[in-house]
Amino acid sequence: MEVVVKDWGVSLGYSRGALVVKKRGGAEKIPLFQVSRIWVVTSGVAISSKLVRALSRHFIDVVFLDAWGDPVARVFPPEANGTVTHRRAQYEAYITGRGVRAG
């Protein structure tokens, strides 16, 4: 599952093997084994360092997009985390514009 964070004021944390998404009105827990990538498509999002370490251990990357939907930063594990086919598909999606669009 790819998690898309598009609301201002969201806080992302980690607790007991799960991504914790806190926003006004409550919180949601998503087990990390279900998360393949996190997209942050707005400003005003807080991410805990504990979550960043857990994401790295689970080979989950975080992509930050600007207001026009262009990638501006990416946090990913220092080790290789996929097959050549997977990585090639990611590069092709980036080059061709296929994928998440901020709206």
PyMOL commands that set and color helices and strands:
alter all, ss='L'
color gray80, all
select helices_A, chain A and resi 32-34+49-57+84-96
alter helices_A, ss='H'
color red, helices_A
select strands_A, chain A and resi 2-5+11-15+18-23+26-31+37-40+46-47+61-65+71-75
alter strands_A, ss='S'
color yellow, strands_A
deselect
rebuild
show_as cartoon
